[in-house]
């Protein structure tokens, strides 16, 4: 009788289509981090656009000199 993987530590005890609680929580955590990254990128884009529309916040490179 050939030995299957299930006889070696019970690794095949879960069905391929079944999801466990840890898999569900890891998917929720991944979705949370993706949403957080998207919100952060959107906030950075809004702040960059707001700074671009205000000329007083732009650097004046012509006025910078190397003093050394």
VENDAPE-V908659 format. One line per field, one symbol per residue. ss: DSSP state (~ for helix, > for strand, _ for the rest). psi: psi as a letter, one per 40 degrees, with the letter a starting at -180 (. if undefined). burial: + if it has 16 or more other C-alpha atoms within 10 Angstrom, else -. Layout:
ss=???
psi=???
burial=???
//
This chain:
ss=____~~~_____________~~~~~~~~~~~~~~~~~~~~~~~~~~~~~~~~__~~~___~~~_____
psi=hihiddegefdfdhideihiddddddddddddddddddddddddddddddddehdeeiigddehihg.
burial=--------------------------------------------------------------------
//
